[in-house]
Each structure stands twice: as structure tokens, then as C-alpha cells.
């Protein structure tokens, strides 16, 4: 499954993950159980389960039939494998669990004020194989590894914008009351599988060498400590001890984006933390996150998150 320490270091210096849109919580006073309360929405080829936990509890069993795509929406839980490896599972992340694999789950922080909410999409294994065969036959992958396949050695990953959008779309379809939702879900499932594979392949492609991690860790830390101030590429190149053209080229190869786009995404991530407080206005979130133009902030937020800052805060 890889080196957990290396994975943690890698994730800590990459752009912030994209969180799913949380679903309205159940009324805790009306629940028959406070651990892993489940709401189910069925489709022909998959089943959506929304799990909510309102109590601290250890060592809950998690098993799967078919392929389970699990994405965190609120709170934190700890997943453990039979081999003993464990990791935090937080909003902005997903895992894929193949048929027959079991995990243990701990909820160290859950309570009535800090519930844990998770969305599980369970897909019939034969349907997954048919969809992958369809993609490989009709739309062959022209880049390494030259085939569309799920990589279960990279079962835990951060959601990028495209993947989060795909999961949100399928969740929304699952909860619709529409005679066309099975047809919409069939198309969305192919799209989601493709996005998961692309996310896994991109993580492998962008995984930096240890020297790059060391070289750019200081740059990323500098960015995050100075988000409220103007940040120029020349300044970042000096922090890295590189010429501006070399820094621009190597940072883009390392992070998958330009230095200034990285800064914008970090500021958007900071603004989302600000907007979590309903007493903070969109304007306050904008300027306290390092943006100096409200209209520009709203445009960038919608480009990256797919919704306006106000809509995000209301959700």
C-alpha cells in the first residue's frame, strides 16, 4: 500500500482536496441508533448509503460486496486494515474497497455537535467489469498505463475538483424521484469510474521524488503562511533558491499547476474555512483569504468549486 509517512508528506504539500457537498443531517432525536445510522437510496446498478454517527465508538466492522466507493462529508474517522495499517479519513477524501475486503472503523471524535457523515456507493462487481470493458473497447487509453483499470494499491486518495463533481452528481441522481434516474445513473457511473482511474493515474504521475518534496516543501509552507499578502513568482523562486524560469518549470512539474494557480487554490481553500462560520460574510472571507477584489474572488471560487461562495456557505 506504499509508505504511509511518505504518503502523508506528499499530501501535506499538495493543493487542498475538494470536499463533497454535505447532505442535510438526520434529526438525531428521532434516530433508533446513534452509530452508523443508515439512509439508503437504491438504483438498478448501485446503492447509495448515507451513514451518520453521533457517538464516539471504536472498532466498527466495514465490509463490502462488489465495489464500494466511500467518500467523507463531515467529521473524521480512522480506518484500519487487517494488516494493521491505519489512517485518518476526512472530508475531501475517498477510498475504494473491492469485493470481499473488510476494514475496521473508529470514531474518536463523534458526538451530537460533531457528527460524522459518509456517503457509500456500492456497485455490483459484474457491472463494474462490464463498464471498464466498454471503456477500454470504445475509448482506449492512449497514455500510460494504456488501459482503464482500478488500482487497489492506491485505494485512498484526495478528491480533485472533477472527481468530487462526479460523486456529487451521482449522489444527487440517487436521491431524485425521477423515472429517468436509472438511465442518468448508468451514464454517471461510467463517468465516475473514469474519474477515479484518472485521479489514481494523476497521483502516480505527480508523485514527487524525495528531493522535490524537500525542495518545494519550504515554498508551499511560505505560501500558506503569507496567503493574506501579495505573492509573486519571483518571491517564490527566491525561497526555492532557483531562477524564475527554472522554478516555474519545476514547480509546475511537481504540483501539476502553475505557482500562481496554486496560490489561488490555497486561498480558496482558506476561504472555505472562513465560510464555515455563518457569521462571516462572503466579503470578509474574500479579503481575509488574500483576495483584493470581491468579483474576482467569486469568479475564482465558482471556477474551482463549481458553486458561488454564498451557495457554499448556505449548504
Backbone bond lengths (Angstrom), bond angles and torsions (degrees), N, CA, C in turn:
res aa  C-N    CA-C-N  psi(-1)  N-CA   C-N-CA  omega(-1)  CA-C   N-CA-C  phi
1 X - - - 1.456 - - 1.532 112.01 -
2 X 1.337 118.10 -0.20 1.463 121.27 179.42 1.505 111.67 94.39
3 X 1.313 115.53 173.83 1.450 123.36 -178.39 1.520 109.10 -85.06
4 X 1.374 119.20 113.60 1.463 120.22 -177.19 1.515 112.97 -59.80
5 X 1.338 116.94 -37.69 1.463 119.49 -179.31 1.519 110.70 -64.85
6 X 1.339 116.05 -41.91 1.458 119.88 178.95 1.521 110.39 -66.13
7 X 1.352 116.16 -40.94 1.460 119.42 179.68 1.518 110.78 -62.26
8 X 1.351 116.69 -41.30 1.454 120.43 179.84 1.511 110.78 -63.86
9 X 1.339 116.54 -42.71 1.461 120.19 179.15 1.519 110.73 -63.28
10 X 1.329 116.08 -40.67 1.468 119.94 -178.97 1.521 110.89 -63.97
11 X 1.367 116.20 -47.88 1.451 119.20 -177.65 1.520 111.58 -65.22
12 X 1.341 117.67 -30.17 1.453 120.17 -175.29 1.516 112.45 -69.97
13 X 1.339 118.21 -18.81 1.457 118.91 -178.20 1.523 112.16 -113.31
14 X 1.325 117.46 6.56 1.456 120.72 175.32 1.529 109.77 -91.08
15 X 1.337 118.66 163.25 1.468 120.93 177.27 1.526 110.88 -57.02
16 X 1.332 115.90 155.91 1.456 121.02 -176.23 1.529 110.75 -62.99
17 X 1.341 115.17 147.61 1.455 120.98 179.25 1.528 110.45 -72.41
18 X 1.324 116.21 159.40 1.461 121.94 179.14 1.521 108.91 -98.45
19 X 1.319 115.50 120.54 1.456 120.80 -177.39 1.526 110.72 -83.71
20 X 1.336 115.05 151.65 1.456 120.38 173.52 1.526 109.69 -75.02
21 X 1.317 114.97 161.58 1.465 119.84 175.68 1.527 107.75 -77.74
22 X 1.346 118.58 117.21 1.475 119.63 -178.81 1.523 111.77 -61.75
23 X 1.316 115.55 148.95 1.461 122.36 176.95 1.525 108.28 -96.31
24 X 1.313 116.58 146.92 1.461 120.38 -179.97 1.522 110.55 -54.06
25 X 1.326 116.18 131.91 1.461 121.68 -177.11 1.531 110.94 -71.90
26 X 1.312 115.05 153.43 1.459 120.46 172.73 1.525 109.58 -70.73
27 X 1.316 116.05 160.30 1.462 121.45 175.06 1.526 107.72 -76.76
28 X 1.334 116.83 108.89 1.467 120.99 -173.57 1.526 112.08 -60.75
29 X 1.332 117.17 -27.24 1.468 119.21 -178.39 1.526 112.32 -72.89
30 X 1.342 116.97 -14.10 1.460 120.72 -177.31 1.528 113.14 -104.68
31 X 1.336 117.94 3.47 1.461 120.71 -174.84 1.526 111.22 -84.94
32 X 1.332 115.36 146.09 1.462 119.85 176.43 1.526 111.95 -85.94
33 X 1.329 117.21 -13.41 1.455 121.54 175.26 1.519 109.11 -148.90
34 X 1.337 115.60 147.98 1.458 121.45 -175.66 1.520 112.10 -104.06
35 X 1.333 117.91 -5.41 1.461 121.46 178.02 1.530 108.88 -112.65
36 X 1.327 115.42 121.80 1.464 121.89 177.62 1.530 112.68 52.36
37 X 1.335 115.64 44.78 1.464 119.30 170.45 1.521 108.36 -59.63
38 X 1.331 116.42 136.38 1.467 120.69 -169.52 1.520 111.94 -123.01
39 X 1.339 115.09 130.32 1.459 121.97 168.74 1.528 107.93 -113.23
40 X 1.311 117.83 132.14 1.466 122.08 -172.40 1.527 110.11 -117.64
41 X 1.342 114.83 136.44 1.467 122.36 175.92 1.528 106.60 -129.85
42 X 1.327 116.62 116.00 1.453 120.71 -172.59 1.515 113.60 -97.21
43 X 1.326 115.50 143.34 1.449 124.12 170.61 1.521 108.32 -126.82
44 X 1.310 116.83 172.96 1.461 119.82 -178.93 1.522 111.71 -63.02
45 X 1.331 117.45 -42.64 1.458 120.87 -172.98 1.521 114.24 -112.26
46 X 1.325 118.18 0.29 1.465 119.24 177.74 1.524 109.20 -157.35
47 X 1.306 114.43 165.94 1.461 120.61 -179.84 1.526 108.23 -133.41
48 X 1.326 116.33 128.70 1.453 122.16 176.26 1.519 109.19 -97.28
49 X 1.326 116.39 127.93 1.463 122.13 174.25 1.525 108.45 -121.20
50 X 1.314 116.39 127.98 1.460 122.04 173.97 1.527 106.96 -103.52
51 X 1.340 116.49 114.45 1.452 121.92 -179.06 1.528 109.47 -102.24
52 X 1.333 115.71 136.70 1.466 121.94 177.33 1.525 109.38 -131.69
53 X 1.319 115.78 136.59 1.464 121.70 179.27 1.524 108.85 -129.78
54 X 1.344 115.36 130.73 1.458 121.52 -175.67 1.529 112.21 -117.30
55 X 1.330 117.90 3.52 1.463 121.78 179.30 1.515 110.37 -129.71
56 X 1.325 117.07 147.81 1.461 120.30 169.09 1.518 108.03 -63.90
57 X 1.324 116.77 133.40 1.456 119.45 176.55 1.531 109.11 -158.30
58 X 1.342 117.39 141.16 1.462 121.12 -178.93 1.524 112.15 -103.86
59 X 1.310 114.81 159.06 1.461 122.81 163.91 1.532 113.82 56.14
60 X 1.341 115.53 52.52 1.468 120.71 173.90 1.519 108.33 -90.55
61 X 1.326 117.20 134.12 1.465 121.20 -177.57 1.526 110.55 -77.54
62 X 1.343 115.51 138.20 1.464 122.14 175.29 1.522 107.81 -128.91
63 X 1.314 117.25 115.25 1.457 120.96 178.25 1.516 109.00 -128.31
64 X 1.323 115.72 164.92 1.464 118.59 -173.93 1.521 111.18 -135.19
65 X 1.304 114.15 150.22 1.454 122.28 168.28 1.524 106.51 -122.37
66 X 1.320 116.71 126.27 1.451 120.04 -173.00 1.518 109.11 78.10
67 X 1.321 117.26 -146.69 1.462 122.95 177.87 1.521 108.83 -106.57
68 X 1.331 116.37 127.73 1.463 121.31 175.75 1.519 108.96 -110.01
69 X 1.326 115.88 127.50 1.465 122.91 173.17 1.513 106.14 -107.98
70 X 1.320 116.36 111.44 1.461 121.46 -174.69 1.515 109.46 -112.39
71 X 1.336 116.70 129.91 1.460 121.84 -177.67 1.524 109.54 -131.77
72 X 1.338 115.46 131.77 1.463 120.16 179.77 1.522 110.56 -80.19
73 X 1.352 114.98 141.77 1.459 121.11 179.70 1.522 112.17 -118.92
74 X 1.329 117.11 -36.19 1.463 121.70 177.90 1.529 108.82 -143.76
75 X 1.342 115.83 151.34 1.451 120.89 170.94 1.518 114.43 74.45
76 X 1.331 115.01 -161.77 1.470 121.60 -178.32 1.511 109.67 -144.33
77 X 1.313 115.75 140.53 1.458 120.63 168.36 1.518 108.80 -137.35
78 X 1.313 116.00 165.33 1.461 122.16 -177.99 1.516 108.28 -115.51
79 X 1.327 116.44 123.63 1.455 122.04 178.43 1.522 109.59 -100.04
80 X 1.325 116.80 138.42 1.467 122.46 178.71 1.516 109.31 -127.37
81 X 1.332 115.52 139.11 1.454 121.90 177.17 1.525 109.83 -95.62
82 X 1.349 116.76 162.32 1.466 119.13 177.66 1.521 113.16 -56.48
83 X 1.345 117.51 -31.49 1.463 120.66 -178.72 1.523 112.39 -74.10
84 X 1.334 117.33 -9.28 1.456 120.40 176.91 1.510 114.77 106.62
85 X 1.325 119.12 -13.89 1.465 121.04 178.26 1.521 109.64 -67.89
86 X 1.327 116.87 137.07 1.453 120.14 178.44 1.525 109.38 -137.70
87 X 1.333 115.71 157.14 1.455 120.46 -177.59 1.525 109.61 -156.45
88 X 1.339 115.44 153.69 1.457 121.09 174.23 1.522 109.50 -72.45
89 X 1.326 115.08 142.07 1.462 122.08 177.65 1.524 106.39 -123.18
90 X 1.331 116.75 113.64 1.465 121.56 -170.08 1.526 109.99 -130.90
91 X 1.352 118.05 166.54 1.466 120.34 177.36 1.522 112.19 -55.72
92 X 1.336 114.80 141.19 1.463 120.52 -175.67 1.509 112.31 97.07
93 X 1.340 117.43 -0.13 1.460 121.58 -178.76 1.527 111.00 -125.90
94 X 1.328 115.22 155.90 1.465 122.33 175.76 1.521 109.57 -136.49
95 X 1.316 115.85 158.70 1.459 121.36 170.68 1.523 107.76 -132.31
96 X 1.325 116.25 152.35 1.460 120.96 170.71 1.525 107.43 -115.62
97 X 1.311 115.78 133.77 1.460 122.09 -176.48 1.518 108.21 -122.80
98 X 1.340 118.43 117.37 1.458 120.17 -177.79 1.527 112.40 -78.03
99 X 1.297 115.23 169.36 1.457 122.75 -178.52 1.529 111.20 -56.01
100 X 1.345 116.50 131.63 1.461 121.16 173.51 1.513 115.52 86.72
101 X 1.331 119.19 -3.75 1.462 121.91 -179.85 1.525 109.40 -91.88
102 X 1.327 116.93 137.07 1.461 121.27 178.37 1.521 109.90 -119.89
103 X 1.327 116.35 149.75 1.456 123.52 176.08 1.518 108.66 -134.33
104 X 1.330 115.32 163.94 1.450 121.67 173.63 1.531 108.28 -110.00
105 X 1.322 116.30 145.58 1.459 121.07 -175.06 1.527 109.34 -126.68
106 X 1.336 115.84 133.61 1.467 122.39 172.88 1.522 108.86 -115.12
107 X 1.346 116.13 144.52 1.460 122.57 176.43 1.531 107.60 -120.16
108 X 1.336 117.56 83.75 1.468 120.15 -171.89 1.519 115.08 -76.66
109 X 1.330 119.06 -14.86 1.464 120.85 -172.51 1.529 113.61 -126.05
110 X 1.320 118.00 -3.24 1.466 120.38 -172.29 1.528 111.46 -66.96
111 X 1.333 116.10 135.08 1.461 121.96 169.43 1.525 107.45 -156.69
112 X 1.327 116.08 -175.34 1.469 119.81 -175.21 1.518 112.29 -62.01
113 X 1.344 117.17 -27.81 1.458 120.70 -179.39 1.527 112.60 -93.21
114 X 1.318 117.21 -15.03 1.467 121.71 -178.73 1.525 109.59 -134.00
115 X 1.338 117.04 64.66 1.469 119.50 -178.40 1.524 111.65 -69.41
116 X 1.325 114.32 155.11 1.462 121.45 175.31 1.529 107.53 -103.57
117 X 1.328 115.90 131.22 1.467 120.55 179.61 1.525 109.27 -130.16
118 X 1.312 115.35 131.94 1.467 121.33 -175.54 1.522 108.78 -139.54
119 X 1.346 116.51 141.00 1.466 121.83 176.97 1.524 109.29 -107.97
120 X 1.322 116.59 125.12 1.465 122.23 177.59 1.531 109.44 -114.91
121 X 1.318 115.09 124.75 1.464 121.00 172.86 1.520 107.72 -105.99
122 X 1.325 116.75 116.35 1.468 121.81 -179.63 1.526 108.81 -102.50
123 X 1.341 116.04 121.19 1.462 122.16 -176.91 1.521 109.61 -114.49
124 X 1.319 116.03 135.25 1.466 120.65 177.04 1.529 109.46 -63.95
125 X 1.348 116.69 131.75 1.463 120.82 -169.73 1.529 112.46 -61.83
126 X 1.325 117.54 -39.33 1.454 119.97 178.92 1.513 112.06 -62.33
127 X 1.337 116.47 -36.62 1.455 120.48 178.24 1.526 110.95 -66.10
128 X 1.338 116.74 -38.58 1.464 120.90 177.77 1.532 109.63 -61.38
129 X 1.325 116.82 -46.53 1.462 120.51 -179.23 1.527 111.23 -63.69
130 X 1.334 117.49 -39.12 1.469 120.05 179.20 1.527 110.89 -65.60
131 X 1.321 116.84 -40.69 1.469 119.93 179.65 1.525 111.44 -66.69
132 X 1.331 117.47 -40.39 1.460 120.16 178.28 1.529 110.58 -66.20
133 X 1.329 116.68 -39.27 1.464 119.80 177.20 1.526 110.74 -63.62
134 X 1.326 116.83 -40.41 1.465 121.39 177.67 1.531 110.80 -61.22
135 X 1.337 117.03 -45.85 1.457 120.77 -179.02 1.523 111.25 -63.67
136 X 1.336 116.86 -42.55 1.469 120.13 -178.98 1.530 111.98 -68.53
137 X 1.331 116.42 -30.65 1.465 119.59 -179.47 1.527 111.55 -80.96
138 X 1.332 116.47 -43.99 1.457 120.10 -173.60 1.533 113.20 -89.52
139 X 1.337 116.69 -30.47 1.465 120.91 -176.38 1.529 109.68 -135.39
140 X 1.321 118.25 68.96 1.471 121.23 -175.63 1.529 111.60 -57.29
141 X 1.305 114.97 142.67 1.468 121.09 177.64 1.520 108.83 -76.31
142 X 1.318 117.40 123.63 1.467 121.38 -177.14 1.525 112.73 -95.77
143 X 1.357 116.28 2.52 1.459 120.37 178.98 1.524 109.25 -120.87
144 X 1.340 115.45 159.43 1.462 120.03 177.15 1.536 109.09 -56.95
145 X 1.347 117.43 136.22 1.469 129.40 9.81 1.534 114.31 -89.10
146 X 1.353 118.58 17.79 1.473 124.80 171.63 1.525 113.93 65.06
147 X 1.297 117.29 21.78 1.458 121.35 172.09 1.525 107.60 -155.93
148 X 1.324 115.66 150.29 1.464 120.18 176.49 1.518 107.64 -90.56
149 X 1.315 116.64 110.43 1.468 120.49 178.42 1.518 109.12 -152.07
150 X 1.333 115.62 148.69 1.453 121.43 177.40 1.521 109.83 -77.74
151 X 1.323 116.09 139.96 1.464 122.13 -179.08 1.522 108.21 -108.61
152 X 1.340 116.69 102.06 1.460 119.45 -176.23 1.524 112.96 -81.52
153 X 1.325 117.20 0.34 1.461 119.06 168.62 1.524 110.49 -81.90
154 X 1.331 116.26 -13.61 1.472 122.11 175.77 1.525 108.48 -120.35
155 X 1.317 114.32 60.10 1.460 120.92 -172.66 1.530 112.52 -80.68
156 X 1.336 118.47 -17.38 1.459 123.14 -175.95 1.524 107.97 -118.74
157 X 1.333 117.15 120.58 1.456 118.85 -174.28 1.520 110.24 -150.67
158 X 1.330 115.05 161.22 1.452 121.21 175.22 1.527 109.98 -81.69
159 X 1.322 115.74 146.89 1.460 120.58 175.55 1.524 109.56 -80.08
160 X 1.331 116.53 125.33 1.452 117.86 166.51 1.536 108.25 -86.14
161 X 1.311 116.30 178.03 1.471 119.50 -175.09 1.523 111.93 -60.45
162 X 1.334 116.70 -42.29 1.466 120.67 -176.61 1.530 111.49 -67.55
163 X 1.333 116.30 -41.26 1.459 119.28 -179.85 1.525 110.55 -67.75
164 X 1.336 117.24 -44.61 1.466 120.09 178.78 1.525 110.76 -59.22
165 X 1.333 116.69 -40.76 1.462 120.43 179.09 1.529 110.66 -63.35
166 X 1.337 117.36 -40.14 1.467 121.14 -179.60 1.527 111.39 -65.62
167 X 1.339 116.81 -41.83 1.462 120.37 179.44 1.519 109.81 -67.51
168 X 1.335 116.92 -44.35 1.472 119.82 178.20 1.526 111.33 -58.00
169 X 1.337 116.11 -40.52 1.466 120.07 -179.04 1.527 110.86 -63.26
170 X 1.335 117.09 -45.43 1.464 119.70 -177.94 1.529 111.39 -68.84
171 X 1.328 117.65 -35.62 1.464 120.61 175.56 1.524 109.72 -62.60
172 X 1.322 116.44 -44.73 1.459 120.45 -179.99 1.528 111.34 -61.57
173 X 1.337 116.48 -43.23 1.470 120.29 178.78 1.523 110.52 -62.51
174 X 1.339 117.19 -42.01 1.469 121.80 -178.24 1.520 111.62 -60.40
175 X 1.333 116.57 -31.53 1.459 120.70 -175.92 1.528 112.64 -92.75
176 X 1.341 116.91 -0.94 1.470 120.35 179.21 1.526 111.21 -72.40
177 X 1.306 114.66 156.16 1.464 121.59 169.89 1.520 106.93 -110.65
178 X 1.340 115.01 78.25 1.460 120.28 -173.27 1.521 109.54 -140.95
179 X 1.314 116.79 140.51 1.466 120.66 178.71 1.523 111.75 -70.09
180 X 1.341 117.36 -15.89 1.465 121.17 -177.95 1.518 112.72 -96.41
181 X 1.340 118.01 3.82 1.460 117.77 -170.02 1.529 112.79 -69.00
182 X 1.346 118.92 -29.15 1.465 119.67 176.91 1.525 111.25 -65.97
183 X 1.329 116.91 -39.84 1.461 120.40 177.70 1.527 110.64 -66.52
184 X 1.334 116.49 -42.77 1.468 119.88 177.73 1.525 110.93 -63.81
185 X 1.334 116.51 -39.20 1.463 120.66 -179.75 1.522 111.25 -66.96
186 X 1.325 117.42 -36.95 1.463 120.30 179.95 1.526 110.70 -60.42
187 X 1.326 116.43 -44.53 1.466 119.92 177.66 1.531 110.90 -67.37
188 X 1.324 116.52 -40.56 1.467 120.53 -177.18 1.517 112.00 -69.07
189 X 1.331 117.76 -31.54 1.462 120.62 179.00 1.525 111.31 -65.34
190 X 1.330 116.95 -42.58 1.470 120.03 175.99 1.521 109.99 -59.83
191 X 1.317 114.89 -43.68 1.460 120.91 -179.42 1.530 110.37 -62.75
192 X 1.334 116.54 -43.01 1.467 120.95 -178.19 1.520 111.18 -65.97
193 X 1.320 118.14 -44.36 1.467 120.83 178.56 1.523 110.83 -59.31
194 X 1.313 115.45 -41.41 1.461 119.83 179.46 1.528 110.62 -65.02
195 X 1.315 117.65 -40.49 1.470 121.22 179.62 1.536 111.11 -66.16
196 X 1.314 117.13 -38.29 1.469 119.66 178.17 1.521 110.27 -62.99
197 X 1.329 116.61 -45.53 1.466 120.72 -179.86 1.520 110.32 -63.57
198 X 1.337 117.22 -43.15 1.459 120.28 178.40 1.528 111.20 -62.30
199 X 1.328 116.97 -39.57 1.462 120.78 178.54 1.517 110.86 -63.39
200 X 1.340 116.74 -43.14 1.463 120.28 178.22 1.522 111.19 -64.71
201 X 1.325 116.98 -44.25 1.472 120.44 -179.39 1.527 111.30 -65.01
202 X 1.346 116.00 -38.93 1.458 119.34 -179.91 1.525 110.86 -66.83
203 X 1.337 117.25 -39.41 1.459 120.19 178.05 1.522 110.67 -61.81
204 X 1.321 116.47 -38.84 1.469 119.92 177.97 1.518 110.65 -67.48
205 X 1.337 116.41 -42.32 1.460 120.57 -178.35 1.518 111.87 -65.13
206 X 1.349 115.67 -40.06 1.464 120.14 -175.03 1.511 113.46 -88.44
207 X 1.337 117.92 -5.00 1.462 118.52 -177.43 1.517 109.26 -60.86
208 X 1.324 117.53 116.45 1.461 119.76 -173.42 1.507 112.57 -78.90
209 X 1.312 114.70 155.43 1.453 120.24 172.80 1.517 108.82 -69.84
210 X 1.355 118.76 156.13 1.467 120.74 -179.41 1.520 112.39 -52.79
211 X 1.338 118.45 -37.57 1.458 120.72 -179.39 1.520 110.66 -63.54
212 X 1.340 117.50 -38.26 1.464 120.87 178.61 1.523 110.79 -68.29
213 X 1.339 116.85 -39.62 1.459 119.83 177.51 1.521 109.87 -56.41
214 X 1.330 116.26 -47.07 1.452 121.25 -179.05 1.526 110.26 -66.44
215 X 1.320 116.24 -41.08 1.463 121.07 -174.75 1.523 111.94 -65.46
216 X 1.338 117.34 -40.26 1.449 120.23 -173.07 1.527 114.11 -103.55
217 X 1.329 118.32 -6.32 1.465 120.13 177.89 1.530 110.46 -58.81
218 X 1.347 117.19 -41.37 1.457 120.93 178.84 1.517 112.31 -65.51
219 X 1.326 116.18 -35.36 1.460 120.33 178.99 1.528 110.13 -66.49
220 X 1.326 116.73 -45.80 1.463 120.52 -179.70 1.521 110.17 -64.34
221 X 1.322 117.11 -41.66 1.463 120.33 177.85 1.530 110.67 -62.58
222 X 1.322 116.87 -40.97 1.471 121.20 177.40 1.527 110.68 -60.85
223 X 1.325 116.63 -43.53 1.467 120.58 178.80 1.522 110.21 -59.63
224 X 1.331 116.63 -48.36 1.461 120.25 -174.62 1.529 111.88 -68.77
225 X 1.319 117.95 -25.89 1.460 120.55 178.96 1.532 112.10 -84.27
226 X 1.315 117.54 -14.21 1.462 120.85 -175.74 1.528 112.72 -125.18
227 X 1.328 117.73 27.73 1.462 120.67 -177.12 1.521 112.17 -62.63
228 X 1.336 117.77 -29.57 1.462 119.68 -178.54 1.532 112.38 -78.67
229 X 1.331 117.55 -6.70 1.461 122.17 -179.09 1.525 110.62 -108.32
230 X 1.336 118.45 159.29 1.471 120.04 173.14 1.533 109.83 -60.78
231 X 1.325 116.83 138.44 1.466 122.16 179.90 1.522 108.31 -128.46
232 X 1.327 116.84 123.94 1.460 122.17 -179.33 1.527 109.93 -112.35
233 X 1.319 116.68 154.80 1.459 121.24 179.05 1.528 110.61 -62.18
234 X 1.335 116.97 -37.71 1.469 119.66 178.27 1.524 111.16 -57.45
235 X 1.335 115.91 -42.02 1.459 121.84 179.74 1.529 110.57 -62.55
236 X 1.330 116.90 -44.38 1.464 121.10 -178.95 1.526 110.95 -67.81
237 X 1.332 116.38 -36.52 1.466 119.95 177.49 1.524 110.56 -62.92
238 X 1.350 116.68 -37.75 1.466 119.72 177.73 1.526 110.98 -66.14
239 X 1.339 116.47 -39.65 1.470 119.79 177.99 1.526 110.43 -61.56
240 X 1.337 116.10 -38.69 1.468 120.89 179.87 1.523 112.30 -78.47
241 X 1.355 117.31 -14.30 1.457 120.66 -177.09 1.513 112.80 70.30
242 X 1.346 115.99 37.35 1.460 121.62 -176.34 1.523 109.33 -130.68
243 X 1.327 116.30 159.46 1.455 119.59 170.95 1.519 108.82 -68.13
244 X 1.351 116.27 155.69 1.456 119.82 -177.13 1.533 112.47 -60.51
245 X 1.339 120.99 -46.42 1.471 119.68 179.95 1.530 112.42 -62.97
246 X 1.345 116.99 -40.96 1.464 120.04 -179.43 1.526 110.57 -67.93
247 X 1.336 116.23 -42.43 1.463 119.85 178.74 1.525 110.84 -60.76
248 X 1.338 116.75 -46.84 1.464 120.87 -178.29 1.529 110.03 -58.21
249 X 1.338 116.48 -46.16 1.472 120.42 -178.40 1.519 111.53 -64.58
250 X 1.356 116.47 -48.80 1.457 119.83 -174.37 1.525 112.10 -72.28
251 X 1.338 118.19 -35.53 1.459 120.10 178.65 1.525 110.51 -66.95
252 X 1.325 116.87 -38.98 1.463 119.27 178.54 1.520 110.87 -65.76
253 X 1.349 117.15 -39.15 1.465 120.13 177.18 1.520 110.57 -65.84
254 X 1.337 116.49 -35.15 1.461 122.08 -178.05 1.533 112.02 -72.56
255 X 1.338 116.57 -46.62 1.461 120.47 -171.24 1.516 113.96 -99.47
256 X 1.347 117.19 -16.15 1.454 120.23 -177.73 1.515 113.46 84.55
257 X 1.327 117.10 5.17 1.457 120.19 179.53 1.525 109.09 -151.21
258 X 1.324 117.53 168.90 1.460 120.74 -179.69 1.530 109.80 -74.46
259 X 1.339 117.62 159.20 1.467 119.20 179.02 1.530 113.19 -57.50
260 X 1.333 117.68 -43.01 1.458 119.23 -177.45 1.528 112.02 -71.85
261 X 1.325 118.24 -33.54 1.467 120.26 174.60 1.527 109.93 -65.89
262 X 1.324 115.98 -37.12 1.466 120.14 176.52 1.533 109.58 -60.59
263 X 1.334 116.78 -43.83 1.467 121.03 179.10 1.528 110.45 -61.73
264 X 1.328 117.12 -44.44 1.467 120.67 179.84 1.527 110.34 -59.81
265 X 1.324 116.98 -44.38 1.471 120.53 -178.61 1.533 111.11 -66.44
266 X 1.322 116.91 -36.39 1.465 119.51 176.58 1.528 110.73 -66.04
267 X 1.322 117.25 -39.28 1.466 120.51 177.73 1.535 111.14 -66.58
268 X 1.321 116.77 -38.41 1.466 119.74 176.39 1.525 109.97 -63.38
269 X 1.329 117.10 -41.97 1.469 120.73 178.19 1.532 110.50 -60.97
270 X 1.334 116.46 -41.40 1.464 120.13 177.63 1.525 110.68 -65.63
271 X 1.316 117.37 -40.22 1.470 120.14 179.95 1.527 111.35 -63.89
272 X 1.333 117.44 -33.55 1.469 120.32 177.60 1.525 110.59 -64.44
273 X 1.337 116.77 -36.59 1.463 119.31 175.31 1.523 110.40 -64.37
274 X 1.326 116.69 -41.12 1.467 120.13 178.14 1.534 110.55 -63.13
275 X 1.331 116.88 -44.04 1.463 121.34 -175.76 1.525 112.85 -69.34
276 X 1.332 116.80 -13.78 1.462 119.17 176.24 1.526 110.99 -65.34
277 X 1.324 117.01 -20.00 1.460 121.71 175.68 1.531 108.39 -90.72
278 X 1.330 118.69 112.85 1.476 120.45 -176.66 1.520 113.34 -64.00
279 X 1.340 117.39 -15.85 1.463 120.07 179.47 1.526 111.98 -80.83
280 X 1.339 117.30 -12.00 1.469 121.81 -179.48 1.526 109.25 -88.85
281 X 1.307 117.10 129.72 1.459 120.71 178.40 1.524 110.23 -80.85
282 X 1.325 116.20 163.02 1.465 120.73 177.28 1.525 110.06 -60.48
283 X 1.317 116.76 -39.29 1.453 120.66 179.67 1.529 111.05 -63.56
284 X 1.330 117.44 -42.79 1.460 120.92 178.71 1.531 110.71 -64.58
285 X 1.321 116.45 -41.91 1.463 120.01 178.59 1.522 110.81 -62.86
286 X 1.318 115.71 -38.14 1.466 121.13 178.97 1.525 111.42 -59.98
287 X 1.328 116.50 -57.77 1.470 120.20 -172.48 1.528 112.06 -73.50
288 X 1.338 118.09 -30.89 1.470 119.43 179.91 1.525 111.77 -77.00
289 X 1.339 117.33 -10.19 1.464 121.13 178.48 1.523 112.35 -99.42
290 X 1.335 117.04 2.09 1.454 119.61 175.05 1.510 115.44 104.29
291 X 1.342 118.33 -1.58 1.465 120.79 175.97 1.529 109.08 -84.87
292 X 1.319 116.75 145.09 1.463 119.75 179.37 1.523 113.07 -115.71
293 X 1.355 115.72 11.39 1.464 120.33 179.28 1.529 107.73 -144.33
294 X 1.325 116.27 117.61 1.465 120.79 -174.07 1.522 112.11 -64.29
295 X 1.324 118.67 -42.65 1.464 121.16 -178.99 1.529 110.86 -64.83
296 X 1.328 115.76 -40.59 1.470 119.81 177.56 1.524 110.19 -62.97
297 X 1.342 116.94 -43.00 1.468 121.08 178.21 1.527 111.09 -58.71
298 X 1.326 116.99 -46.16 1.469 120.20 -178.24 1.527 110.27 -63.36
299 X 1.351 116.93 -42.21 1.469 119.96 179.24 1.538 111.14 -62.56
300 X 1.332 116.89 -44.69 1.458 120.52 -178.91 1.529 111.27 -67.64
301 X 1.312 116.95 -39.37 1.469 120.78 178.53 1.525 109.94 -61.36
302 X 1.321 116.59 -45.90 1.473 119.72 -179.14 1.522 110.98 -67.57
303 X 1.336 117.69 -36.55 1.478 120.80 178.04 1.523 111.05 -62.46
304 X 1.322 117.30 -41.61 1.457 121.26 -174.35 1.522 112.26 -85.52
305 X 1.343 117.08 -41.33 1.461 120.58 -174.42 1.525 113.63 -98.28
306 X 1.331 116.93 -15.62 1.458 119.66 178.20 1.514 114.58 86.70
307 X 1.330 118.19 -5.63 1.470 122.99 177.71 1.520 108.01 -140.53
308 X 1.336 116.31 166.04 1.455 120.10 179.03 1.528 110.14 -76.52
309 X 1.340 118.20 160.45 1.462 120.20 176.92 1.532 112.44 -58.38
310 X 1.328 117.42 -39.86 1.452 120.48 -179.31 1.527 110.96 -64.48
311 X 1.332 116.59 -43.73 1.463 119.99 177.96 1.518 111.10 -63.16
312 X 1.326 116.65 -39.34 1.473 120.97 177.63 1.518 109.74 -61.12
313 X 1.328 118.03 -44.81 1.453 121.21 -177.89 1.523 110.62 -66.44
314 X 1.317 117.60 -39.02 1.470 120.56 179.87 1.519 112.16 -66.78
315 X 1.344 116.94 -30.50 1.466 120.15 177.83 1.517 111.41 -74.06
